[in-house]
């Protein structure tokens, strides 16, 4: 599959959404709306730049490449972007976490 700007945009938006969904689930490691937004956008952009072809490589049981429909490509790119955004947000949240003193 060729690199496209559309897939880059899909991964950027999905990274943003993935970071905010992860922040909603993991309250202890949250670090603010703008921080989540920045990390999600950066992680999605990096994934969109470097991992587009890997996200849509689907191999059948005999080793042949599977031809994907546009809807499949969209879902795979969105899943990759959301995963990268969520993982990036969680990694930064764990690294910057300061326990509250009682």
C-alpha positions in Angstrom: 0.0 0.0 0.0 1.2 3.5 -0.8 1.6 6.2 1.8 -1.3 8.7 1.7 -2.1 12.0 3.4 -5.6 10.7 4.1 -4.3 7.9 6.2 -2.1 10.4 8.0 -5.1 12.5 8.9 -7.0 9.4 10.0 -4.2 8.4 12.4 -3.8 11.9 13.8 -7.5 12.2 14.7 -7.6 8.7 16.0 -4.5 9.4 18.1 -6.3 12.4 19.6 -9.4 10.3 20.4 -7.3 7.4 21.8 -5.4 9.6 24.1 -8.6 11.1 25.6 -10.3 7.7 25.9 -7.3 6.4 27.8 -7.2 9.4 30.0 -10.9 8.9 30.8 -10.2 5.3 31.8 -6.9 5.9 33.7 -7.7 8.9 36.0 -4.5 8.5 38.1 -2.2 9.2 35.2 -4.2 12.0 33.6 -2.3 15.3 33.0 -4.8 17.7 31.5 -6.8 18.2 28.3 -4.0 20.1 26.5 -1.4 17.5 27.5 -3.6 14.6 26.3 -4.3 16.5 23.1 -0.7 17.2 22.3 0.5 13.6 23.1 -2.4 12.1 21.1 -1.8 14.3 18.1 2.0 13.7 18.1 1.7 10.0 18.6 -0.9 9.8 15.8 1.2 11.9 13.5 4.3 9.8 14.1 2.3 6.6 13.5 0.8 8.1 10.4 4.2 9.0 9.0 6.0 5.8 9.8 3.5 2.9 10.3 0.9 3.3 7.5 2.1 0.4 5.4 2.5 -1.9 8.4 -1.0 -1.1 9.8 -2.6 -2.4 6.6 -0.4 -5.4 5.8 -2.8 -8.3 6.1 -1.5 -11.7 5.1 -3.6 -14.8 4.4 -2.9 -18.3 5.6 -0.9 -19.2 2.5 1.4 -16.1 2.8 -0.3 -14.1 0.1 -1.2 -10.5 0.7 -4.9 -9.8 1.2 -6.5 -7.0 -0.8 -8.2 -4.6 1.5 -11.3 -2.5 0.9 -11.3 1.2 1.7 -13.4 0.6 4.8 -10.9 -2.0 6.0 -8.1 0.4 5.5 -9.9 3.2 7.4 -10.6 0.9 10.4 -7.0 -0.4 10.5 -5.6 3.1 10.3 -8.0 4.4 13.0 -7.2 1.4 15.3 -3.4 2.0 14.8 -3.8 5.7 15.5 -6.0 5.2 18.6 -3.6 2.6 20.0 -0.6 4.8 19.5 -2.4 7.8 21.0 -3.5 5.9 24.0 -0.2 4.2 24.6 1.7 7.5 24.3 -0.7 9.2 26.7 -0.3 6.3 29.2 3.5 6.3 28.9 3.8 10.0 29.5 1.3 9.8 32.3 3.2 7.0 34.1 6.5 8.9 33.6 5.1 12.2 35.0 2.9 10.7 37.7 3.5 12.1 41.2 1.6 10.3 44.0 -0.5 12.6 46.1 0.7 12.9 49.7 -1.9 12.5 52.4 
